[in-house]
Amino acid sequence: MAALIWIGAGLTLAGLAALAWCILVALRARRAGLEGPAMEARLRRLVALNLGALAVSAIGLMLVVTGVILG
């Protein structure tokens, strides 16, 4: 079950890294002074990536908890 914990931890860290990247991209868009449709287009693509990163992180946490419970 140790492998399950490590795989889950890796997925969680990958998801958190992607979430941090999403935050940085949104901050760069804000600092660039984008407004209206340009900002909306950039953030619309970012929302999908953000939700995917959150899902990967949540799955990783579920694997960690499952590995701890079974181990």
N, CA, C and O atoms as a GROMACS GRO file, in nm:
protein
  284
    1MET      N    1   0.081  -0.120   0.000
    1MET     CA    2   0.000   0.000   0.000
    1MET      C    3   0.085   0.127   0.000
    1MET      O    4   0.035   0.237  -0.023
    2ALA      N    5   0.213   0.109   0.026
    2ALA     CA    6   0.302   0.226   0.025
    2ALA      C    7   0.309   0.288  -0.114
    2ALA      O    8   0.319   0.410  -0.128
    3ALA      N    9   0.302   0.204  -0.217
    3ALA     CA   10   0.306   0.257  -0.354
    3ALA      C   11   0.183   0.342  -0.381
    3ALA      O   12   0.192   0.445  -0.449
    4LEU      N   13   0.069   0.301  -0.329
    4LEU     CA   14  -0.055   0.377  -0.348
    4LEU      C   15  -0.043   0.515  -0.284
    4LEU      O   16  -0.091   0.614  -0.338
    5ILE      N   17   0.019   0.519  -0.168
    5ILE     CA   18   0.039   0.647  -0.099
    5ILE      C   19   0.132   0.738  -0.179
    5ILE      O   20   0.105   0.856  -0.195
    6TRP      N   21   0.242   0.682  -0.230
    6TRP     CA   22   0.336   0.763  -0.306
    6TRP      C   23   0.278   0.812  -0.439
    6TRP      O   24   0.302   0.925  -0.479
    7ILE      N   25   0.204   0.726  -0.506
    7ILE     CA   26   0.139   0.767  -0.630
    7ILE      C   27   0.039   0.878  -0.603
    7ILE      O   28   0.032   0.976  -0.677
    8GLY      N   29  -0.039   0.862  -0.496
    8GLY     CA   30  -0.136   0.965  -0.458
    8GLY      C   31  -0.069   1.096  -0.421
    8GLY      O   32  -0.117   1.204  -0.457
    9ALA      N   33   0.043   1.088  -0.351
    9ALA     CA   34   0.116   1.209  -0.315
    9ALA      C   35   0.170   1.279  -0.439
    9ALA      O   36   0.168   1.401  -0.448
   10GLY      N   37   0.218   1.201  -0.535
   10GLY     CA   38   0.267   1.259  -0.660
   10GLY      C   39   0.156   1.328  -0.738
   10GLY      O   40   0.176   1.438  -0.790
   11LEU      N   41   0.040   1.264  -0.745
   11LEU     CA   42  -0.073   1.326  -0.814
   11LEU      C   43  -0.118   1.454  -0.743
   11LEU      O   44  -0.151   1.553  -0.807
   12THR      N   45  -0.119   1.450  -0.612
   12THR     CA   46  -0.159   1.568  -0.536
   12THR      C   47  -0.063   1.683  -0.560
   12THR      O   48  -0.107   1.797  -0.581
   13LEU      N   49   0.066   1.656  -0.558
   13LEU     CA   50   0.165   1.761  -0.583
   13LEU      C   51   0.156   1.814  -0.726
   13LEU      O   52   0.172   1.934  -0.748
   14ALA      N   53   0.131   1.725  -0.822
   14ALA     CA   54   0.115   1.770  -0.960
   14ALA      C   55  -0.008   1.860  -0.973
   14ALA      O   56  -0.003   1.962  -1.042
   15GLY      N   57  -0.117   1.823  -0.907
   15GLY     CA   58  -0.237   1.905  -0.910
   15GLY      C   59  -0.215   2.040  -0.845
   15GLY      O   60  -0.263   2.142  -0.895
   16LEU      N   61  -0.144   2.042  -0.734
   16LEU     CA   62  -0.116   2.169  -0.666
   16LEU      C   63  -0.024   2.257  -0.749
   16LEU      O   64  -0.040   2.380  -0.751
   17ALA      N   65   0.072   2.196  -0.818
   17ALA     CA   66   0.160   2.274  -0.906
   17ALA      C   67   0.080   2.336  -1.021
   17ALA      O   68   0.104   2.450  -1.059
   18ALA      N   69  -0.014   2.260  -1.075
   18ALA     CA   70  -0.098   2.313  -1.183
   18ALA      C   71  -0.188   2.425  -1.132
   18ALA      O   72  -0.212   2.522  -1.203
   19LEU      N   73  -0.237   2.411  -1.010
   19LEU     CA   74  -0.319   2.518  -0.952
   19LEU      C   75  -0.236   2.645  -0.932
   19LEU      O   76  -0.283   2.756  -0.958
   20ALA      N   77  -0.114   2.629  -0.887
   20ALA     CA   78  -0.026   2.746  -0.870
   20ALA      C   79   0.003   2.811  -1.005
   20ALA      O   80   0.007   2.933  -1.016
   21TRP      N   81   0.021   2.729  -1.109
   21TRP     CA   82   0.045   2.783  -1.242
   21TRP      C   83  -0.077   2.862  -1.291
   21TRP      O   84  -0.063   2.967  -1.353
   22CYS      N   85  -0.198   2.810  -1.263
   22CYS     CA   86  -0.320   2.881  -1.300
   22CYS      C   87  -0.327   3.017  -1.232
   22CYS      O   88  -0.366   3.116  -1.295
   23ILE      N   89  -0.290   3.023  -1.107
   23ILE     CA   90  -0.291   3.149  -1.034
   23ILE      C   91  -0.193   3.247  -1.098
   23ILE      O   92  -0.225   3.365  -1.116
   24LEU      N   93  -0.074   3.199  -1.132
   24LEU     CA   94   0.026   3.287  -1.194
   24LEU      C   95  -0.021   3.339  -1.329
   24LEU      O   96   0.000   3.456  -1.361
   25VAL      N   97  -0.084   3.254  -1.409
   25VAL     CA   98  -0.134   3.297  -1.540
   25VAL      C   99  -0.243   3.402  -1.523
   25VAL      O  100  -0.247   3.500  -1.597
   26ALA      N  101  -0.332   3.383  -1.426
   26ALA     CA  102  -0.438   3.480  -1.402
   26ALA      C  103  -0.381   3.613  -1.354
   26ALA      O  104  -0.428   3.720  -1.394
   27LEU      N  105  -0.280   3.608  -1.268
   27LEU     CA  106  -0.218   3.732  -1.222
   27LEU      C  107  -0.147   3.805  -1.335
   27LEU      O  108  -0.152   3.927  -1.342
   28ARG      N  109  -0.081   3.729  -1.424
   28ARG     CA  110  -0.016   3.792  -1.539
   28ARG      C  111  -0.117   3.858  -1.631
   28ARG      O  112  -0.091   3.966  -1.685
   29ALA      N  113  -0.232   3.794  -1.649
   29ALA     CA  114  -0.336   3.853  -1.734
   29ALA      C  115  -0.390   3.980  -1.670
   29ALA      O  116  -0.419   4.077  -1.740
   30ARG      N  117  -0.403   3.979  -1.540
   30ARG     CA  118  -0.453   4.098  -1.470
   30ARG      C  119  -0.352   4.212  -1.479
   30ARG      O  120  -0.388   4.327  -1.501
   31ARG      N  121  -0.224   4.179  -1.461
   31ARG     CA  122  -0.120   4.282  -1.466
   31ARG      C  123  -0.099   4.335  -1.607
   31ARG      O  124  -0.051   4.447  -1.625
   32ALA      N  125  -0.135   4.254  -1.708
   32ALA     CA  126  -0.121   4.299  -1.846
   32ALA      C  127  -0.228   4.401  -1.882
   32ALA      O  128  -0.222   4.465  -1.987
   33GLY      N  129  -0.325   4.417  -1.794
   33GLY     CA  130  -0.428   4.517  -1.817
   33GLY      C  131  -0.535   4.473  -1.915
   33GLY      O  132  -0.604   4.556  -1.975
   34LEU      N  133  -0.550   4.343  -1.933
   34LEU     CA  134  -0.654   4.294  -2.024
   34LEU      C  135  -0.792   4.325  -1.966
   34LEU      O  136  -0.814   4.316  -1.846
   35GLU      N  137  -0.882   4.361  -2.055
   35GLU     CA  138  -1.019   4.390  -2.013
   35GLU      C  139  -1.116   4.333  -2.114
   35GLU      O  140  -1.080   4.305  -2.228
   36GLY      N  141  -1.238   4.315  -2.072
   36GLY     CA  142  -1.345   4.273  -2.161
   36GLY      C  143  -1.324   4.137  -2.222
   36GLY      O  144  -1.288   4.041  -2.154
   37PRO      N  145  -1.348   4.128  -2.353
   37PRO     CA  146  -1.344   3.997  -2.420
   37PRO      C  147  -1.206   3.929  -2.415
   37PRO      O  148  -1.199   3.807  -2.410
   38ALA      N  149  -1.100   4.006  -2.418
   38ALA     CA  150  -0.966   3.945  -2.414
   38ALA      C  151  -0.942   3.876  -2.280
   38ALA      O  152  -0.891   3.764  -2.276
   39MET      N  153  -0.979   3.942  -2.172
   39MET     CA  154  -0.963   3.882  -2.039
   39MET      C  155  -1.056   3.761  -2.024
   39MET      O  156  -1.017   3.658  -1.969
   40GLU      N  157  -1.178   3.775  -2.074
   40GLU     CA  158  -1.274   3.666  -2.063
   40GLU      C  159  -1.226   3.543  -2.140
   40GLU      O  160  -1.240   3.431  -2.091
   41ALA      N  161  -1.169   3.562  -2.258
   41ALA     CA  162  -1.120   3.450  -2.338
   41ALA      C  163  -1.004   3.379  -2.268
   41ALA      O  164  -0.997   3.256  -2.266
   42ARG      N  165  -0.915   3.457  -2.209
   42ARG     CA  166  -0.800   3.396  -2.141
   42ARG      C  167  -0.844   3.321  -2.016
   42ARG      O  168  -0.796   3.211  -1.989
   43LEU      N  169  -0.935   3.380  -1.941
   43LEU     CA  170  -0.979   3.315  -1.818
   43LEU      C  171  -1.069   3.194  -1.845
   43LEU      O  172  -1.073   3.100  -1.766
   44ARG      N  173  -1.142   3.198  -1.956
   44ARG     CA  174  -1.229   3.085  -1.990
   44ARG      C  175  -1.146   2.958  -2.012
   44ARG      O  176  -1.183   2.850  -1.966
   45ARG      N  177  -1.033   2.973  -2.083
   45ARG     CA  178  -0.945   2.858  -2.102
   45ARG      C  179  -0.881   2.815  -1.971
   45ARG      O  180  -0.859   2.696  -1.948
   46LEU      N  181  -0.854   2.910  -1.886
   46LEU     CA  182  -0.787   2.882  -1.759
   46LEU      C  183  -0.879   2.809  -1.662
   46LEU      O  184  -0.832   2.729  -1.581
   47VAL      N  185  -1.008   2.836  -1.669
   47VAL     CA  186  -1.103   2.771  -1.578
   47VAL      C  187  -1.104   2.620  -1.601
   47VAL      O  188  -1.107   2.543  -1.505
   48ALA      N  189  -1.102   2.578  -1.727
   48ALA     CA  190  -1.101   2.435  -1.756
   48ALA      C  191  -0.975   2.368  -1.700
   48ALA      O  192  -0.983   2.260  -1.641
   49LEU      N  193  -0.861   2.431  -1.717
   49LEU     CA  194  -0.737   2.377  -1.663
   49LEU      C  195  -0.740   2.376  -1.511
   49LEU      O  196  -0.690   2.282  -1.448
   50ASN      N  197  -0.796   2.480  -1.452
   50ASN     CA  198  -0.806   2.490  -1.307
   50ASN      C  199  -0.890   2.376  -1.251
   50ASN      O  200  -0.852   2.313  -1.152
   51LEU      N  201  -1.004   2.349  -1.313
   51LEU     CA  202  -1.090   2.240  -1.266
   51LEU      C  203  -1.022   2.105  -1.283
   51LEU      O  204  -1.036   2.017  -1.198
   52GLY      N  205  -0.949   2.087  -1.392
   52GLY     CA  206  -0.875   1.963  -1.412
   52GLY      C  207  -0.766   1.943  -1.307
   52GLY      O  208  -0.748   1.833  -1.256
   53ALA      N  209  -0.696   2.051  -1.275
   53ALA     CA  210  -0.591   2.043  -1.173
   53ALA      C  211  -0.651   2.012  -1.036
   53ALA      O  212  -0.594   1.936  -0.959
   54LEU      N  213  -0.765   2.070  -1.008
   54LEU     CA  214  -0.832   2.043  -0.881
   54LEU      C  215  -0.876   1.897  -0.874
   54LEU      O  216  -0.866   1.834  -0.769
   55ALA      N  217  -0.925   1.844  -0.986
   55ALA     CA  218  -0.967   1.704  -0.989
   55ALA      C  219  -0.849   1.610  -0.969
   55ALA      O  220  -0.859   1.512  -0.895
   56VAL      N  221  -0.737   1.639  -1.033
   56VAL     CA  222  -0.617   1.554  -1.018
   56VAL      C  223  -0.570   1.557  -0.873
   56VAL      O  224  -0.533   1.454  -0.817
   57SER      N  225  -0.571   1.674  -0.813
   57SER     CA  226  -0.529   1.687  -0.674
   57SER      C  227  -0.623   1.610  -0.581
   57SER      O  228  -0.578   1.543  -0.488
   58ALA      N  229  -0.752   1.618  -0.606
   58ALA     CA  230  -0.849   1.547  -0.523
   58ALA      C  231  -0.834   1.395  -0.538
   58ALA      O  232  -0.843   1.322  -0.439
   59ILE      N  233  -0.812   1.348  -0.660
   59ILE     CA  234  -0.792   1.204  -0.681
   59ILE      C  235  -0.665   1.158  -0.609
   59ILE      O  236  -0.663   1.049  -0.550
   60GLY      N  237  -0.561   1.239  -0.614
   60GLY     CA  238  -0.439   1.205  -0.542
   60GLY      C  239  -0.461   1.195  -0.392
   60GLY      O  240  -0.411   1.103  -0.327
   61LEU      N  241  -0.537   1.289  -0.338
   61LEU     CA  242  -0.566   1.283  -0.195
   61LEU      C  243  -0.650   1.160  -0.160
   61LEU      O  244  -0.631   1.098  -0.055
   62MET      N  245  -0.743   1.124  -0.249
   62MET     CA  246  -0.822   1.003  -0.225
   62MET      C  247  -0.733   0.879  -0.225
   62MET      O  248  -0.754   0.788  -0.144
   63LEU      N  249  -0.636   0.875  -0.314
   63LEU     CA  250  -0.544   0.761  -0.316
   63LEU      C  251  -0.460   0.754  -0.190
   63LEU      O  252  -0.436   0.646  -0.136
   64VAL      N  253  -0.416   0.868  -0.141
   64VAL     CA  254  -0.337   0.872  -0.018
   64VAL      C  255  -0.422   0.820   0.099
   64VAL      O  256  -0.375   0.736   0.176
   65VAL      N  257  -0.542   0.867   0.111
   65VAL     CA  258  -0.629   0.824   0.222
   65VAL      C  259  -0.660   0.676   0.209
   65VAL      O  260  -0.661   0.604   0.309
   66THR      N  261  -0.686   0.628   0.088
   66THR     CA  262  -0.713   0.486   0.068
   66THR      C  263  -0.591   0.402   0.105
   66THR      O  264  -0.604   0.298   0.169
   67GLY      N  265  -0.473   0.446   0.066
   67GLY     CA  266  -0.351   0.374   0.101
   67GLY      C  267  -0.327   0.372   0.252
   67GLY      O  268  -0.281   0.271   0.305
   68VAL      N  269  -0.357   0.480   0.319
   68VAL     CA  270  -0.339   0.484   0.464
   68VAL      C  271  -0.439   0.393   0.534
   68VAL      O  272  -0.403   0.321   0.628
   69ILE      N  273  -0.563   0.394   0.488
   69ILE     CA  274  -0.665   0.310   0.550
   69ILE      C  275  -0.635   0.160   0.527
   69ILE      O  276  -0.648   0.079   0.619
   70LEU      N  277  -0.594   0.126   0.405
   70LEU     CA  278  -0.566  -0.014   0.375
   70LEU      C  279  -0.432  -0.061   0.432
   70LEU      O  280  -0.412  -0.180   0.454
   71GLY      N  281  -0.342   0.033   0.454
   71GLY     CA  282  -0.206  -0.003   0.501
   71GLY      C  283  -0.205  -0.013   0.646
   71GLY      O  284  -0.101  -0.043   0.705
   0.00000   0.00000   0.00000
